[in-house]
Amino acid sequence: MLFLQRLYALYVLLCFFITFLLLFPFFYIGITFKSRAGVVFINRLWCMLFFPLVLLRVRKEGQLPNIKGGAVVVANHGSYLDIPVLTHVLWRDHSFLGKSSLNSVPLFGYMYRNLHILVDRTDRQSKQKSIAEAKRRLEAGRWVVFFPEGTIRHAIQPGLSDMKDGAFHLAVQAQVPIVPITLPYNWYIFPDDDTFLGRWVSPLAIIHPAIATLGLNEEHIPMLKEQVRAIFVQDIAIYNRQAGYKKT
């Protein structure tokens, strides 16, 4: 069984990179000609090719809210599968706030820095610059996706680590809604640990109603953060218990 799971994990990685390489010329053309709509379409097409190839069907519960303008999307973070799943689910033009180390990945880094927002969390100036860029994109009507936990901590899965304030500060400053999306199973399907295991389980995205921030200020950030945290904790506990997913 372990051999098959490792073989499947290798197959998933190969499909991920092969489909990206096949589409990279189109990414390059779109970026060169500054066609944001074209690059966003190719990015979604990438996910639409990738998931069927690895025999996974992305499931979702709930519907994306019909928001006119920008929104801050927040999701729990337990696997490298989280970004492809969210890209597949989000039909709106969106940008992830991702760690600056992604910039060093050959070819992928070129696409990522031109489509999304990179931040070095150890550099205060980088954080300020990335938040300013995120605010500009919100004002342009795009959605910005945050993982408030900041990074993947497999040791606490299935669970939730402490969440940072950045996404909630930004939503309040820009006066845009917050859209929580729980990804309860990704930690199990493709864990970020040393085991290199892949499991043939359909990913699930639970989309919650938008949380309004209109009229709120900095004093409301702890309340917003606790509201989102409660959503994530409840979903992760209930859905993993129902499915019987736990660490082995």
Stockholm file with secondary structure:
# STOCKHOLM 1.0

chainA/1-248         MLFLQRLYALYVLLCFFITFLLLFPFFYIGITFKSRAGVVFINRLWCMLFFPLVLLRVRKEGQLPNIKGGAVVVANHGSYLDIPVLTHVLWRDHSFLGKSSLNSVPLFGYMYRNLHILVDRTDRQSKQKSIAEAKRRLEAGRWVVFFPEGTIRHAIQPGLSDMKDGAFHLAVQAQVPIVPITLPYNWYIFPDDDTFLGRWVSPLAIIHPAIATLGLNEEHIPMLKEQVRAIFVQDIAIYNRQAGYKKT
#=GR chainA/1-248 SS CHHHHHHHHHHHHHHHHHHHHHHHHHHHHHHHTTCHHHHHHHHHHHHHHHHHHTTCCCEEESCCCCCSSCEEEEECCCBTTHHHHHHHHCCSCEEEEEEGGGGGSTTHHHHHHHHSEEECTTCHHHHHHHHHHHHHHHHTTCEEEECTTCSCCGGGCSSCCCCCSHHHHHHHHHTCCEEEEECCSHHHHSBSSTTCCCCCCCCEEEECCCBCCTTCCGGGHHHHHHHHHHHHHHHHHHHHHHHTCCCC
#=GC SS_cons         CHHHHHHHHHHHHHHHHHHHHHHHHHHHHHHHTTCHHHHHHHHHHHHHHHHHHTTCCCEEESCCCCCSSCEEEEECCCBTTHHHHHHHHCCSCEEEEEEGGGGGSTTHHHHHHHHSEEECTTCHHHHHHHHHHHHHHHHTTCEEEECTTCSCCGGGCSSCCCCCSHHHHHHHHHTCCEEEEECCSHHHHSBSSTTCCCCCCCCEEEECCCBCCTTCCGGGHHHHHHHHHHHHHHHHHHHHHHHTCCCC
//
